[in-house]
Amino acid sequence: MPVLDAHALHLIVRWSHVAAMATALGGALLITVVVFSRRGPSGALAAALAYERLFWAAAGVLVMTGVGNLGAFGRALPEPRTDWGSTFTVKLVAVALLLAISLPRTLAVLRLERASSEGLAAGGALRTIYAGTVAMLAVIVFVAEVLAH
Amino acid sequence: MSWALGTFNSAALALALLLLLYPRGRSGDTLAGLSTLTGLALYVALWATTVYATRRALHGIDLLGDAGAGDRFFGQALRWGGFTGIAFLLEAGLIQIVSLALAGNLPLASLPFLIPFGAIGSMVAFVVGALVGVTLGAVDLAGVRLSRGLVERIAGDGPVASVR
């Protein structure tokens, strides 16, 4: 589809990829601070619900633009046996793990909404899962940085 | 809920394909056959169709509140997975036709021959979509079970009023 200049399109795709990761990581950091804080626990559930909606939008954009970034390589995509290829495989596995921990996290927040929880900020398990989400996103950003270099 | 599950399902499918193709060194040729814009359009089509199909599959089913909803969900996952397979095949065909038309390479004379291929392809797409739907439905249900355990742990940590 020669509608857009290829370089401009790749720039838009890459910008969207980085912006989606910034949204996912920044939002997870914010929610982690909220659930670790004992101040204002009543607002924590509303914030977590909003984040979960945003997270899945970001996750969809990340996968979509990630495939788009690979498409920009085309046949020049490095072989899986190279250092870049091994690192990229690690990134794919890390993203799969992120999705695997995020589905039960989102569903748990939806269950808490039904239970009209007042004690979200006090939940140690919730702190663990949001801290785990931040850690996994940070690992993915690190691996992405290694790939970019 | 359908937003999260539908997005998860489409992203998991794309990642699974990448994890299958890339280590075998086959993704470069596959991706090179698509322009970036065509690839993005295909993913948006898959994403939108999967979210819609998940919403329809969950209609009348309370996965979070009804412990026996899993069996009914499997039937719906089979049906709406099949729907997603056919819909995505049609969308992919349409995107390719638009892509070729914009590039000025659309072979108009060969379009009628696509009809029998489309009919056979739809049957294959239904079966593949149904199998993928049931597989992802099982993963979704595993997520539902894990979320129940997680909420029980959270309830043990803090003053949660009542948790199902």
Interface residues (C-beta under 8 A of the other chain):
Chain A: M1 P2 V3 L4 A6 L9 H10 V13 E52 R53 W56 A57 A59 G60 V63 M64 T65 V67 G68 L70 G71 A72 F73 G74 R75 A76 L77 E79 P80 G85 F88 T89 L92 V93 V95 A96 L99 S102 L103 P104 R105 T106 L107 A108 L110 R111 L112 R114 A115 S116 S117 E118 G119 L120 A121 A122 G123 G124 A125 L126 I129
Chain B: M1 W3 A4 L5 T7 F8 S10 A11 A12 A14 L15 A16 L18 L19 Y22 P23 R24 G25 S27 G28 D29 L31 A32 L34 S35 T36 L37 T38 G39 L40 A41 Y43 V44 W47 L64 G65 V98 S99 L102 A103 V139 D140 G143 V144 L146 S147 R148 L150 V151 R153 I154 A155 G156 D157 G158 P159 V160 A161 S162 V163 R164
